[in-house]
Amino acid sequence: MEETLNQEIKPDRYVLWTGGFDSTFRMIQIQKEHVGEPEVVQPVYVSGNGRKSEAIEIQRMEKMIPMLREIGVNEILDLMIVEKDSIPANEEISAAYNRIASEIILGTQYEWLARLALEYPGIEVGIEQPNGEYGGCSKAIATMGSMEHRDNNYYVNKEKSSPDFSLVFGNFTFPIHVITETRMVELVHEWKCENIIENIWFCFVPINGEPCGYCRPCQQKMECDMEWLIPDNGQKRYKLFKRAAKVVGTRNSYAVTGFLCRKMSLYR
């Protein structure tokens, strides 16, 4: 498996990091809430997953790493980049993922992340407690899985979870499993780490290098008291999207919003 990693240092924990809010919050939390001897933390990014924003995500994470090193005692290693196509195949995990996905809308990334977690057992994944409607992973946890708390972290209780859930999610740890995004925002302000969060990247379809305002991750930021991360034009696009959704429905409102934004010069 191709990877960029300092092979001379043995990490105490691996953390899946995308440069988005949830995983960046976890990187901050590791520094701000750590008790005991300093640990070696290895952030892990999976490359080649098709996101148009990949170059921006890597750039933002590399910018945040020195900032994270300044706020705590743990040693944050340079970003480890794993090529998605290099993750070993596993037919059992793939079949289990497909069975879960036939019942629940579950992001395709969990199939190859599950295979990666087999290589790095205990790798942390940033799945938070939903503020409202459950996403695919949270729904899978609620309906097929069971969590247990130990060592200040959350793990899959394989005896109380379905076999398929255990295969797909059983090698992860879920450190922010009981924290809502709203609470995470509060903690960021309490820790005075806004300067780090200002560098996160979450938008699927950036416009002129800035968040679009109306893709689903941008909507979530607007709806969780993080509108300060969205530029003025992005906030206008979000409001247009919400108005369009009331008239033509969510699915069609993306195209309608795009048309209106071009007419109103909101892509400049």
Beta strands, then each sheet from edge to edge (+ up, - down):
strand 1: 13-16
strand 2: 40-47
strand 3: 75-76
strand 4: 80-83
strand 5: 123-124
strand 6: 147-150
strand 7: 153-156
strand 8: 172-173
sheet 1: 1+ 2+ 3+
sheet 2: 1+ 2+ 4+
sheet 3: 5+ 8+
sheet 4: 6+ 7-
end
